[in-house]
Amino acid sequence: MNKLFWAFQILVSLAFALFGLQKVFMEIPDLIAQGMLWIEDFPEWQVRTIGALEFLGVVGLNLPLLWKALPRLLVPISAGALALTMVGAIATHVLRADPILSVIITSILFAMCVALAVKRFREVNEAGATGEVGEVAEAA
């Protein structure tokens, strides 16, 4: 089961890093041409902010695993925050009547983020209860 959650974390990280950095650095017409049709309804600053927040979520998912001094609680908080961004994305796609594939992909990312948040929070909670806070990454 742990391998499944590591796969989730890797896939979520790759997806949000890619989509987030695209929203930050690519030109708006290019994003729309790639199929991000929802961008037509949002000002540029908001699209850039969403992208930056998505990328910060990726940093929060992975940095505590690389830098042991950071609290492990950052991982489930970041996963939960990314799940919240997906709630907004799902609502946007549904209200705009975007292609169903957009809703499906966004819903899958949402489910993966929620599963990660729950699993990683339980790991942090269990490690804190047993006094093994520094060993959460090894246990996962």
Long-range contacts (C-beta under 8 A, 24 or more apart in sequence): 2-140, 5-115, 5-116, 5-119, 5-120, 5-140, 6-140, 8-112, 8-115, 8-116, 9-61, 9-62, 9-116, 11-112, 12-58, 12-61, 12-79, 12-82, 12-109, 12-112, 12-113, 12-116, 13-58, 13-61, 13-62, 15-109, 16-54, 16-55, 16-57, 16-58, 16-82, 16-109, 17-54, 17-55, 17-58, 19-51, 19-54, 20-50, 20-51, 20-52, 20-53, 20-54, 20-55, 20-57, 20-58, 21-51, 21-55, 22-51, 23-47, 23-48, 23-50, 23-51, 23-52, 23-54, 24-48, 24-51, 24-52, 24-55, 35-102, 37-96, 37-98, 37-102, 38-89, 38-92, 38-93, 38-96, 38-98, 38-102, 41-92, 41-96, 50-85, 53-81, 53-85, 54-82, 54-85, 57-81, 57-82, 57-85, 61-116, 64-137, 65-137, 68-134, 68-137, 72-120, 72-123, 72-124, 72-127, 72-133, 72-136, 72-137, 73-121, 73-124, 75-116, 75-120, 75-124, 76-116, 76-117, 76-118, 76-119, 76-120, 76-121, 76-124, 77-117, 79-113, 79-114, 79-116, 79-117, 79-120, 80-113, 80-114, 80-117, 82-109, 82-113, 83-110, 83-113, 83-114, 83-117, 86-110, 86-113
